[in-house]
Amino acid sequence: MSASLALPLERYRDSLAQVQPQPAGASQSWLAQHRHEAAQNLQRLGFPQRRQEAWRYTSVDRLLAHEFAQSAGETLPDIDLQAFLLPSLDVHRAVFVNGRFAPALSSLEGLSPGVTVGSLKQQIAHNPIVPAGWLGKAAGAPAHVFSAMNTAAMEDGLFIHVVQGQEPARPIEVLHLSSAPAAAVMAQSRNLVLLEAGARATLIERYASPDGSLYFNNSMSEFFLQDDADLEHYRLQDESLAAYHLHSLFIHQHERSHYRNTGFALGAAWSRAELTIDFLGTSAVAELDGLYVTGEQQLSDTHLDIRHAVPGCVSHTRYKGLLHGRGRAVFDGRIEVKPRAVKSDAHLHNANLLLSRNAEVDTKPQLEIHADDVRCSHGATVGQLDPAQLFYLRSRGIDAGAARRLLCLGFAGEILERCPVAPLREHVEAAVAARLAQATDSGAGA
């Protein structure tokens, strides 16, 4: 390992030493073992480097230039929760502050029988059998040092469990609030979602900050969908523009399960979203849609790994990007159809609009087919706004900036329409429009 990477690794190792190494109670020895094994992997894994295929276009140098201390879960000063709520959104709400569950800000009353939503830390303390059997099962061995760090510091995060055949009466909203007004902190939440056979749920995740402070969200999630389970998952990352955000999501899908994911990445100075889906049962379906908007000095990285290992599964993936100013984006999408996975239906497409000369996108859709009798496709497009369409709008009296925004929102509309939660969709559309207006007014979109 180079000297430039050794020093940050030592800093993170010292920071992790602040985490309680041995949870109280012999019944939680499994957690201590998980942490210990992950900590031992730090030196072996090291930090990702550009010569690694999965990180070829994404440098971690900016991230490693900062010193982040482990978050103690301190409360945000004088937080006005109402400022973060979406109008007319009727939900069960769980709020996390710097990675720790905040019961005083949450509203989880009236949950249906058989539905548990709350703190993973509380489950580990009072019902360790449930997380002990699942944590790490989907994620497997850490793929990089940040995954190992998350496991080594594993303590709190979201926990959802819906028993067989049940469904929450309302959608579940999870609001992740982060702030570090005094010193840069690192929050490492670990999230676990279990849907038993025939269970259904709608999950809305939002990452936000009340200020423009510097922090690092390094989170990991594991979702398990048993036979015939159905999960609608909507995710909005709109963090501080000084923040760093890395989220790894691992999903195990069993027979006839259905997973729908619509993600929006708008914030953070540096963000990376990793999504891995393993089809473990036949006739499972995954629908993935995403929209990323990047501007001045922003980097947005999307990394997908979809593995068809059994017959008859379906994965349809559509991602779009809007890039202005000196914004950069990376899209790395991979579908693998293994030898047994006959009658797979897998499609992957990434489309990007570059709104300035200095915007940049690296897109790499990949398709590996090792089976016959499949329907598969993949592709990517990178382009600019159509001058003929701009001319048409200008000829009808619409000024140049408004015309560009209309065309951009039309481009993003296919993804926005995939979100049927009206308050969230309208909120994202307004945020995208505001970002585009700012770019146009400042000349960054020229």
C-alpha positions, -999 to 999 in steps of 0.1 A, spaced: 0 0 0 13 35 -9 23 59 19 -4 83 7 -30 56 15 -14 42 47 -20 74 68 -57 76 61 -61 39 69 -44 44 102 -67 73 110 -98 53 103 -84 23 123 -79 47 153 -114 61 148 -129 26 147 -111 18 180 -135 42 197 -164 18 189 -172 -5 218 -155 -38 208 -176 -62 228 -214 -57 232 -228 -66 265 -242 -101 269 -230 -134 258 -259 -137 234 -243 -110 213 -209 -126 208 -218 -130 171 -217 -92 167 -183 -90 183 -171 -117 160 -185 -98 129 -168 -66 140 -135 -83 148 -133 -101 114 -142 -69 95 -115 -49 114 -90 -76 105 -99 -70 68 -90 -34 68 -53 -38 61 -59 -66 36 -84 -47 15 -69 -12 16 -86 17 -1 -99 14 -36 -76 25 -64 -82 34 -100 -65 3 -113 -94 -17 -98 -121 -22 -125 -150 -12 -101 -132 21 -92 -116 29 -125 -135 62 -130 -140 71 -93 -111 84 -72 -113 84 -34 -85 110 -31 -110 138 -22 -126 117 4 -93 106 20 -81 142 22 -105 148 51 -103 135 86 -136 121 99 -143 111 135 -168 84 144 -202 99 150 -215 97 185 -250 102 173 -253 137 187 -286 154 182 -289 182 157 -292 216 173 -327 232 173 -338 210 144 -371 219 128 -384 185 116 -413 202 98 -388 217 74 -380 182 62 -415 168 59 -433 164 26 -468 179 25 -497 154 24 -474 124 29 -492 100 53 -465 76 66 -450 58 95 -418 77 100 -384 66 115 -358 94 118 -321 88 122 -296 115 132 -260 109 121 -268 72 118 -285 67 151 -322 62 157 -340 93 171 -372 81 187 -383 116 198 -384 127 162 -400 95 149 -437 86 146 -443 49 145 -476 46 163 -503 24 149 -481 -1 131 -500 -32 119 -496 -65 138 -466 -84 126 -448 -52 114 -417 -40 132 -400 -7 123 -372 10 143 -337 7 156 -314 -22 147 -295 -15 180 -326 -21 200 -332 -54 181 -296 -65 189 -301 -56 225 -335 -72 231 -340 -97 202 -305 -106 189 -317 -139 173 -333 -120 144 -304 -99 132 -279 -126 141 -293 -149 115 -294 -123 87 -267 -96 91 -239 -103 66 -259 -130 47 -265 -109 16 -235 -86 18 -210 -115 22 -173 -107 25 -166 -70 23 -157 -60 -13 -138 -29 -2 -124 -12 29 -155 10 34 -177 -21 37 -153 -36 62 -154 -3 82 -192 -3 83 -193 -38 96 -165 -31 121 -185 -2 135 -219 -19 132 -242 -7 159 -274 11 148 -295 16 118 -329 8 103 -347 -24 111 -379 -35 93 -395 -69 97 -429 -78 81 -442 -112 89 -458 -136 64 -487 -122 45 -487 -88 63 -485 -52 50 -481 -19 69 -512 2 68 -492 31 55 -458 35 37 -427 36 58 -406 68 55 -370 67 68 -355 102 71 -317 102 75 -305 136 88 -269 144 90 -249 174 103 -214 181 116 -213 218 125 -183 214 149 -161 188 133 -164 164 103 -179 131 114 -185 97 98 -219 80 103 -220 42 95 -256 30 97 -264 -7 91 -299 -14 78 -318 -47 77 -351 -52 60 -369 -86 61 -401 -94 42 -414 -128 48 -434 -148 23 -463 -128 8 -454 -97 28 -457 -63 12 -443 -28 20 -436 6 6 -403 22 18 -393 58 12 -358 67 22 -345 103 22 -310 116 30 -308 153 39 -290 178 60 -301 211 76 -269 228 66 -239 226 43 -215 209 67 -189 183 59 -195 147 69 -193 112 55 -222 88 53 -209 53 49 -240 31 51 -249 -5 42 -283 -22 37 -294 -58 34 -329 -66 21 -344 -101 20 -376 -108 0 -390 -142 6 -414 -160 -17 -441 -137 -32 -429 -107 -12 -433 -73 -27 -413 -42 -19 -416 -7 -35 -385 13 -26 -380 50 -33 -347 66 -24 -337 103 -25 -301 114 -18 -301 152 -14 -273 157 11 -252 187 19 -231 197 -12 -200 194 10 -208 159 21 -196 124 10 -220 96 6 -215 59 0 -243 34 2 -241 -3 -5 -274 -22 -9 -276 -59 -12 -308 -77 -21 -318 -114 -20 -349 -122 -39 -367 -155 -37 -394 -171 -58 -419 -147 -74 -407 -118 -52 -411 -83 -67 -387 -54 -60 -391 -19 -74 -365 7 -68 -366 43 -80 -336 63 -69 -327 100 -71 -292 113 -65 -291 151 -63 -267 161 -35 -233 155 -20 -199 166 -33 -190 129 -39 -215 101 -39 -215 64 -48 -245 41 -48 -238 4 -51 -267 -20 -57 -263 -58 -59 -293 -81 -66 -291 -119 -63 -320 -139 -77 -323 -170 -56 -357 -182 -66 -374 -185 -100 -398 -160 -115 -386 -131 -94 -388 -95 -108 -366 -64 -102 -374 -30 -117 -347 -4 -112 -350 32 -122 -327 61 -114 -321 98 -120 -289 116 -111 -282 153 -115 -247 166 -110 -233 201 -112 -202 221 -102 -175 199 -86 -200 171 -80 -193 134 -86 -222 109 -87 -213 72 -92 -238 44 -97 -226 8 -96 -251 -20 -103 -245 -58 -102 -275 -79 -111 -270 -117 -110 -295 -140 -127 -287 -174 -112 -320 -193 -116 -345 -196 -145 -373 -172 -154 -363 -140 -136 -368 -105 -149 -346 -73 -144 -354 -41 -162 -331 -12 -155 -334 24 -167 -311 52 -154 -308 88 -167 -283 116 -159 -284 154 -162 -249 169 -160 -241 206 -160 -212 228 -151 -182 207 -142 -204 178 -130 -191 143 -134 -211 110 -133 -201 74 -135 -226 46 -144 -213 11 -142 -241 -15 -147 -235 -52 -150 -259 -80 -156 -247 -116 -154 -269 -144 -167 -255 -177 -153 -257 -211 -170 -288 -223 -152 -307 -190 -157 -327 -199 -189 -356 -178 -199 -341 -147 -182 -354 -114 -193 -328 -87 -186 -325 -52 -200 -303 -23 -190 -301 12 -204 -284 44 -194 -290 78 -210 -272 111 -203 -276 147 -212 -245 169 -211 -256 205 -206 -222 221 -206 -188 216 -224 -171 207 -191 -196 181 -179 -184 145 -181 -199 110 -178 -183 76 -180 -209 50 -187 -202 12 -189 -232 -11 -193 -222 -47 -193 -240 -79 -202 -226 -114 -196 -247 -142 -209 -238 -179 -201 -272 -194 -209 -294 -200 -240 -331 -191 -244 -329 -156 -229 -340 -121 -238 -313 -96 -229 -302 -61 -241 -280 -33 -229 -270 1 -241 -261 37 -233 -265 71 -249 -247 104 -243 -258 136 -260 -268 172 -258 -301 190 -261 -316 189 -296 -311 223 -313 -342 218 -333 -363 213 -302 -348 244 -286 -355 264 -317 -391 252 -317 -397 264 -281 -378 296 -287 -400 303 -318 -430 301 -295 -418 329 -273 -401 308 -246 -367 322 -235 -336 301 -238 -332 292 -201 -369 281 -198 -367 261 -230 -337 242 -218 -353 235 -184 -385 222 -201 -365 198 -223 -345 186 -194 -376 179 -173 -391 161 -202 -360 140 -204 -362 132 -167 -399 127 -168 -397 90 -177 -379 83 -143 -401 108 -123 -432 91 -135 -419 58 -121 -425 72 -87 -463 70 -78 -458 87 -44 -470 121 -55 -455 143 -27 -421 127 -32 -423 130 -70 -433 166 -69 -406 174 -43 -379 158 -66 -392 176 -97 -391 209 -79 -356 203 -67 -344 193 -102 -361 224 -117 -344 246 -91 -310 231 -98 -315 235 -136 -326 271 -131 -296 279 -110 -273 264 -136 -289 283 -164 -289 316 -145 -252 312 -136 -243 302 -171 -231 268 -159 -254 251 -182 -242 269 -213 
